[in-house]
């Protein structure tokens, strides 16, 4: 069965006729530099704690996140990946009259919303690749280091046309947007906090932008009790197997979620690794330095290939429009080069003419570009 998510190496290996470890995975948008040594060391140091239950309140982890974001720990709730926390956000969105959803949308949004029978109002983004003019490349000194900066883009017109006081409506969006990679201005999102009863912003990929380029709403969360922000630690720190994320929202809301969910949602090793990586400023800077150059290289290389049109993206992945069948291309890359790209069949608005690729290391990106030729 064709997977709905990226990173299914078992499925890919069955088509490529090799072991999963031999697949070069461009389908999952995970930092290729990690996991950082700090996470591995923390896991090793806490192996002895496996005999004990985790702290149900995760005080050490919440305190580390509190210092990282300069918020009270009461405003933070760790979870078994941001996917778990999305479930509880969707339960609250389902209590409203309807939820506005930017499309194409990450498949887990539809899963969680439909699980609670939420009425969904789809808000389509303009996917015209010719309008993507916000990507700026600047060469710095003799090192030819490429720095990419982004002018935040506008939200769909349908949101701008909302009445000043809509009924009890919810809004779910991600920033940067997945799968397009578009970055929306935080100041542009702020007015919707006055209009919608609940606004859930998934910032799973926000930390891939340097601090001076981020458009996070975290600094406004204490001013808006109807704002929920979801964050992931698995993508930036390359820890998807540990499942660790967190929500930032009003303490009353988070206490309600805590009562809904199973106890000990985050395992001991995941919590220990999270505390360690939050303090790993060296790895954070290495990631920002790598991504700026590698994304520019991959974007330019894809643009130079006939029949492919990449969209400008602010995150660690690029959405690419193809003149030909992506399913056929995906199969050929697996069989001939053992490379896995993410098809977009799970996005109804995209279908068989788009694919998404993660940004990997410079040599790996070049390997993909060579195979695509």
MOMOKA-V541845 format. One record per residue. N is the residue number from 1. RES is the residue in one letter. PSI is psi in radians with two decimals (NA if undefined). OMEGA is omega in radians with two decimals (999 if undefined). Layout:
{{N:RES:PSI:OMEGA} {N:RES:PSI:OMEGA}}
This chain:
{{1:X:2.35:-3.13} {2:X:2.23:-3.10} {3:X:2.62:3.10} {4:X:-0.23:3.12} {5:X:2.82:3.03} {6:X:2.96:3.03} {7:X:0.18:3.12} {8:X:1.47:-3.05} {9:X:-0.48:3.10} {10:X:-0.79:3.10} {11:X:-0.78:-3.12} {12:X:-0.72:-3.12} {13:X:-0.55:3.12} {14:X:-0.55:3.09} {15:X:-0.62:-3.10} {16:X:-0.28:-3.12} {17:X:0.69:3.14} {18:X:-3.13:3.08} {19:X:2.66:-3.14} {20:X:-0.54:-3.10} {21:X:-0.27:-3.11} {22:X:-0.05:3.14} {23:X:2.29:3.01} {24:X:1.92:-2.92} {25:X:1.90:3.00} {26:X:0.09:-3.04} {27:X:-0.44:-3.14} {28:X:2.25:-3.04} {29:X:1.29:-3.10} {30:X:2.47:3.13} {31:X:2.07:-3.12} {32:X:-0.11:-3.12} {33:X:-0.26:-3.02} {34:X:-3.01:-0.01} {35:X:2.56:-3.12} {36:X:2.69:3.14} {37:X:-0.55:-3.14} {38:X:-0.64:3.12} {39:X:-0.76:-3.14} {40:X:-0.73:3.13} {41:X:-0.72:3.13} {42:X:-0.70:3.11} {43:X:-0.81:3.13} {44:X:-0.74:-3.09} {45:X:-0.32:-3.09} {46:X:0.23:3.09} {47:X:-0.60:3.13} {48:X:-0.33:-3.14} {49:X:-0.06:-3.11} {50:X:-0.32:3.13} {51:X:-0.17:-3.10} {52:X:2.69:3.02} {53:X:2.60:3.03} {54:X:2.77:3.01} {55:X:2.05:-3.07} {56:X:-0.36:3.13} {57:X:-0.15:3.10} {58:X:0.89:-3.03} {59:X:-0.74:-3.11} {60:X:-0.76:-3.13} {61:X:-0.76:3.13} {62:X:-0.61:3.10} {63:X:-0.68:3.11} {64:X:-0.72:3.09} {65:X:-0.60:3.10} {66:X:-0.77:3.12} {67:X:-0.64:-3.11} {68:X:-0.71:-3.08} {69:X:-0.04:3.14} {70:X:0.88:3.10} {71:X:2.78:3.02} {72:X:2.47:3.11} {73:X:-0.43:-3.13} {74:X:-0.32:-3.10} {75:X:0.15:-3.04} {76:X:2.36:3.10} {77:X:1.94:3.06} {78:X:2.67:3.14} {79:X:2.96:3.13} {80:X:1.25:-2.98} {81:X:2.79:3.10} {82:X:-0.29:3.12} {83:X:-0.68:3.11} {84:X:-0.74:-3.09} {85:X:-0.53:3.03} {86:X:-0.62:3.11} {87:X:-0.78:-3.12} {88:X:-0.58:3.04} {89:X:-0.70:3.14} {90:X:-0.58:3.08} {91:X:-0.67:3.12} {92:X:-0.68:3.09} {93:X:-0.57:-3.12} {94:X:-0.35:3.13} {95:X:-0.17:-3.14} {96:X:3.03:-3.11} {97:X:-0.64:3.12} {98:X:2.85:3.10} {99:X:2.21:3.07} {100:X:2.30:-3.07} {101:X:2.16:3.06} {102:X:2.33:3.14} {103:X:2.56:0.10} {104:X:2.60:-3.02} {105:X:2.57:3.02} {106:X:2.27:-3.00} {107:X:-0.52:-3.12} {108:X:-0.40:3.07} {109:X:-0.83:-3.14} {110:X:-0.68:3.09} {111:X:-0.90:-3.05} {112:X:-0.67:3.14} {113:X:-0.75:-3.13} {114:X:-0.45:3.12} {115:X:-0.47:-3.14} {116:X:0.30:3.08} {117:X:0.75:3.13} {118:X:2.40:3.00} {119:X:2.17:-3.03} {120:X:2.28:3.02} {121:X:1.99:-3.06} {122:X:2.36:3.13} {123:X:1.74:-3.03} {124:X:2.43:3.03} {125:X:2.63:3.03} {126:X:2.08:-3.08} {127:X:0.30:-3.12} {128:X:1.94:-3.10} {129:X:-0.42:-3.11} {130:X:-0.28:-3.13} {131:X:-0.01:-3.09} {132:X:1.58:-3.03} {133:X:0.27:-3.03} {134:X:0.09:-3.12} {135:X:2.14:-3.09} {136:X:2.24:3.10} {137:X:2.32:-3.13} {138:X:2.17:3.07} {139:X:2.35:-3.05} {140:X:2.05:3.06} {141:X:-2.89:-3.04} {142:X:-0.23:-3.12} {143:X:-0.22:-3.13} {144:X:0.48:3.08} {145:X:2.33:-3.10} {146:X:2.21:3.10} {147:X:2.24:-3.13} {148:X:2.24:3.07} {149:X:2.73:-3.00} {150:X:2.32:2.99} {151:X:2.02:-3.10} {152:X:2.51:-3.03} {153:X:3.00:-3.05} {154:X:2.70:3.10} {155:X:2.87:-3.10} {156:X:2.60:-3.11} {157:X:-0.54:-3.09} {158:X:-0.57:3.10} {159:X:-0.61:-3.14} {160:X:-0.43:-3.08} {161:X:0.11:-3.13} {162:X:2.60:3.02} {163:X:2.76:-3.06} {164:X:-0.52:3.13} {165:X:1.34:3.12} {166:X:2.85:3.10} {167:X:-3.01:-3.11} {168:X:1.53:-3.08} {169:X:2.67:3.06} {170:X:2.81:3.10} {171:X:2.22:3.09} {172:X:2.13:3.11} {173:X:2.82:3.03} {174:X:2.61:-3.07} {175:X:1.99:-0.06} {176:X:2.66:-3.06} {177:X:2.45:3.07} {178:X:2.09:0.42} {179:X:0.05:-3.01} {180:X:-0.43:-3.10} {181:X:0.10:-3.11} {182:X:2.49:3.14} {183:X:2.20:3.13} {184:X:2.53:3.13} {185:X:2.32:3.10} {186:X:-0.63:-3.14} {187:X:-0.46:3.10} {188:X:-0.52:-3.14} {189:X:-0.53:-3.05} {190:X:-0.74:-3.14} {191:X:-0.49:-3.12} {192:X:-0.33:3.07} {193:X:-0.38:3.07} {194:X:-0.34:-3.05} {195:X:-0.66:-3.04} {196:X:2.56:3.12} {197:X:-0.53:3.12} {198:X:2.24:3.10} {199:X:2.10:3.12} {200:X:2.08:-3.12} {201:X:2.03:3.12} {202:X:1.94:-3.13} {203:X:0.69:-3.05} {204:X:-0.51:-3.09} {205:X:0.13:-3.07} {206:X:-0.58:-3.06} {207:X:-0.11:3.03} {208:X:-0.25:3.04} {209:X:2.46:3.04} {210:X:2.66:-3.07} {211:X:-0.65:-3.09} {212:X:-0.13:3.11} {213:X:-0.18:-3.07} {214:X:2.61:3.12} {215:X:0.81:-3.09} {216:X:2.64:3.07} {217:X:0.18:-3.05} {218:X:-0.66:-3.09} {219:X:-0.26:-3.14} {220:X:-0.01:-3.00} {221:X:-0.58:-3.13} {222:X:-0.28:3.13} {223:X:-0.26:-3.05} {224:X:1.75:3.12} {225:X:-0.21:3.12} {226:X:0.19:-3.13} {227:X:2.29:3.04} {228:X:2.28:3.10} {229:X:2.26:3.10} {230:X:2.37:3.13} {231:X:2.66:3.11} {232:X:2.51:3.00} {233:X:-0.02:-3.03} {234:X:-0.51:-3.05} {235:X:-0.90:-3.11} {236:X:-0.68:-3.08} {237:X:0.16:3.06} {238:X:0.94:-3.12} {239:X:0.71:-3.08} {240:X:-0.47:3.13} {241:X:-0.31:3.14} {242:X:-0.42:3.14} {243:X:1.52:-3.14} {244:X:2.20:3.07} {245:X:-3.06:3.13} {246:X:2.75:3.08} {247:X:2.55:3.04} {248:X:2.09:-3.08} {249:X:3.11:3.13} {250:X:2.41:-3.10} {251:X:-0.62:3.13} {252:X:-0.70:3.13} {253:X:-0.77:-3.12} {254:X:-0.61:3.06} {255:X:-0.63:3.10} {256:X:-0.75:3.11} {257:X:-0.68:-3.14} {258:X:-0.61:3.12} {259:X:-0.48:-3.12} {260:X:-0.64:-2.91} {261:X:2.94:3.09} {262:X:2.65:3.08} {263:X:2.77:3.09} {264:X:0.92:-3.11} {265:X:-0.51:-3.12} {266:X:2.23:-3.12} {267:X:2.88:-3.04} {268:X:-0.76:-3.09} {269:X:-0.65:3.10} {270:X:-0.75:3.14} {271:X:-0.73:3.14} {272:X:-0.75:3.12} {273:X:-0.67:-3.13} {274:X:-0.77:3.12} {275:X:-0.72:-3.09} {276:X:-0.80:-3.03} {277:X:-0.48:3.12} {278:X:-0.44:-3.13} {279:X:-0.01:-3.05} {280:X:1.33:-3.09} {281:X:-0.49:3.11} {282:X:-0.80:3.12} {283:X:-0.67:3.13} {284:X:-0.81:-3.13} {285:X:-0.66:3.09} {286:X:-0.68:-3.13} {287:X:-0.80:3.13} {288:X:-0.69:3.14} {289:X:-0.76:3.13} {290:X:-0.82:-2.96} {291:X:-0.71:-3.09} {292:X:-0.82:-3.11} {293:X:-0.74:-3.07} {294:X:-0.67:3.13} {295:X:-0.72:3.10} {296:X:-0.77:3.12} {297:X:-0.81:-3.09} {298:X:-0.72:3.13} {299:X:-0.82:-3.12} {300:X:-0.72:3.14} {301:X:-0.70:3.10} {302:X:-0.68:-3.14} {303:X:-0.52:-3.10} {304:X:-0.19:-3.09} {305:X:2.29:3.13} {306:X:2.31:3.08} {307:X:-0.02:3.14} {308:X:2.38:-3.14} {309:X:1.70:3.12} {310:X:2.54:3.04} {311:X:2.53:3.06} {312:X:2.34:-3.12} {313:X:2.53:-3.13} {314:X:-0.10:-3.06} {315:X:-2.79:-3.09} {316:X:0.57:3.09} {317:X:2.82:3.12} {318:X:2.35:3.01} {319:X:2.32:-3.02} {320:X:2.26:3.04} {321:X:2.38:-3.09} {322:X:2.53:3.06} {323:X:-0.20:-3.04} {324:X:3.02:-3.11} {325:X:2.15:3.13} {326:X:-0.61:3.14} {327:X:-0.70:3.10} {328:X:-0.72:3.11} {329:X:-0.77:3.14} {330:X:-0.78:-3.13} {331:X:-0.72:3.13} {332:X:-0.72:3.13} {333:X:-0.65:3.12} {334:X:-0.83:-3.05} {335:X:-0.63:-3.03} {336:X:-0.53:-3.02} {337:X:-0.08:-3.11} {338:X:0.71:3.11} {339:X:2.32:-3.13} {340:X:2.12:3.00} {341:X:2.82:-3.11} {342:X:1.95:3.01} {343:X:2.87:-3.05} {344:X:0.50:3.13} {345:X:-0.40:3.12} {346:X:-0.11:3.04} {347:X:1.80:-3.05} {348:X:-0.53:-3.10} {349:X:-0.26:-3.05} {350:X:-0.94:3.08} {351:X:-2.48:-2.94} {352:X:0.28:3.13} {353:X:0.24:3.08} {354:X:2.59:2.92} {355:X:2.80:-3.13} {356:X:2.43:3.10} {357:X:2.42:3.02} {358:X:2.67:2.99} {359:X:2.16:3.13} {360:X:-2.81:-3.12} {361:X:2.84:-3.12} {362:X:-0.83:3.11} {363:X:-0.67:-3.14} {364:X:-0.71:3.06} {365:X:-0.73:3.14} {366:X:-0.60:3.09} {367:X:-0.71:3.09} {368:X:-0.83:-3.11} {369:X:-0.69:3.11} {370:X:-0.73:-3.14} {371:X:-0.63:3.14} {372:X:-0.45:3.12} {373:X:NA:999}}
